[in-house]
Amino acid sequence: MAISAKMREFVANGSMIRKMFEEGARLKALYGADKVFDFSLGNPNVSPPDIFKRTLKAVVDADEPDLHSYMPNAGLPAARAAIAARLGTEQRVDVRAENIVVTCGAAGALNIVFKALLEPGDEVLVSAPYFVEYGFIADNHGGKLKIVASKPDFSLDLAALESAMGPKTKIVLINTPNNPTGKIYPENDLLALAEAMKRKGARYGRSLYLVSDEPYRKLAYDGAKVASPLASCPNSIVVSSYSKELSLPGERIGFAAVNPLAEGAGEIAAALALANRILGFVNAPSLMQKVIALLIDQEGRDKGLPACVDVSIYQRKRDMLAKGLKSAGYDFSLPEGAFYLFPKIPMADDGTFIDLLKEENILVVPGSGFGVPGYFRIAYCVDDATIAGALPGFARAIEKAAAFA
Ligand SMILES: Cc1ncc(COP(=O)(O)O)c(C=O)c1O
């Protein structure tokens, strides 16, 4: 056998998201791109803001001698300082450059955090539905994902989370705004979670860490506020990126931020920097670090130009989709943030319904891909025309599903 048994299994069972994305490519080749409604992947379709493009050009034109060089594994001092200052203001905590490690996206940040914290067999507690990559990333570092159902409205089930915290739990992982539900967890829930972690930590004689995966923080609708995990829980680490808020997923730029009040904060930051190197990331892309440092600095001086995509575009897409699905009879909660909608499957058999949508050339991801069967995820970071074009197909599919009852 050329590859390990574990990788063989991973390849076979891979990600449902990628499978649907590949199915989309096949259908597009067959019927033409405009006849296929692909809602499978969270690939932002809104352009990066102008401030990003201008800053990128300025950095390239300046052509500094170290533009493409190796650097400290934790990142460029200017990028770490800028990220710390911006995050500190957002989250009301005195974050310093030494608390920041610049990473290859949020996924790179999760990898270095898990590498730094987990002993073999340690558990990472997560609320379902959850982003499928978490299981693979925990496994990369000898950890095990322990899954706890959320409440029916997809808020955190705090009692269930607390009772699931055991002697092997090291990390409680949250994702807010959430992929795939669009839920934003309120501050009171984060405070209660932090208390529960403290109680369980005292009981088992070990420190539990809250890891908040928040690449969608800036994509919040109707003026919703995203609470601060750093202010709510001293033992916390934020992982985030510019993949969604600046529409740069292919540039692989993000960060991990260790709460300065966390137990062992200095030791953790040093371990994260080493993990960045020995996992082969070495350092986050140099060009992008320079751009982010300058862009945050510019944003601070020019309040009229927020360094973020135009969130009202995603809100408009959400509203357009929600209105159409509601009038067709779908059951879902309105997403508060991110760019996903997670309706119930309107019949007993999930696979049959996903096939009914495929007959309409509509590609979505079944909820089982996020640990919750009975639902499906629509990534609405697509053209308005894709949403408008798909709505009649969504309506026909739910009518056909009713015939199966
Ligand atoms: C919840 C969640 N976390 C992390 C990531 C990874 O993001 P990045 O591109 O910054 O690695 C994604 C990407 O879709 C995501 O949805």
The ligand as an SDF file (V2000), in Angstrom:
LIG
                    3D

 16 16  0  0  0  0  0  0  0  0999 V2000
  -15.0070   28.1900   10.0410 C   0  0  0  0  0  0  0  0  0  0  0  0
  -13.7850   28.2800    9.2160 C   0  0  0  0  0  0  0  0  0  0  0  0
  -12.5950   28.2580    9.8310 N   0  0  0  0  0  0  0  0  0  0  0  0
  -11.4480   28.3310    9.1330 C   0  0  0  0  0  0  0  0  0  0  0  0
  -11.4610   28.4280    7.7680 C   0  0  0  0  0  0  0  0  0  0  0  0
  -10.1560   28.4900    7.0370 C   0  0  0  0  0  0  0  0  0  0  0  0
   -9.9490   29.7460    6.5680 O   0  0  0  0  0  0  0  0  0  0  0  0
   -8.5430   30.2290    5.9600 P   0  0  0  0  0  0  0  0  0  0  0  0
   -8.7490   30.3950    4.4920 O   0  0  0  0  0  0  0  0  0  0  0  0
   -8.2810   31.5220    6.6160 O   0  0  0  0  0  0  0  0  0  0  0  0
   -7.5390   29.2010    6.2940 O   0  0  0  0  0  0  0  0  0  0  0  0
  -12.6700   28.4560    7.0720 C   0  0  0  0  0  0  0  0  0  0  0  0
  -12.7110   28.5110    5.5990 C   0  0  0  0  0  0  0  0  0  0  0  0
  -13.7250   28.3990    4.9480 O   0  0  0  0  0  0  0  0  0  0  0  0
  -13.8710   28.3830    7.8250 C   0  0  0  0  0  0  0  0  0  0  0  0
  -15.0670   28.3880    7.2340 O   0  0  0  0  0  0  0  0  0  0  0  0
  1  2  1  0
  2  3  1  0
  2 15  2  0
  3  4  2  0
  4  5  1  0
  5  6  1  0
  5 12  2  0
  6  7  1  0
  7  8  1  0
  8  9  2  0
  8 10  1  0
  8 11  1  0
 12 13  1  0
 12 15  1  0
 13 14  2  0
 15 16  1  0
M  END
$$$$
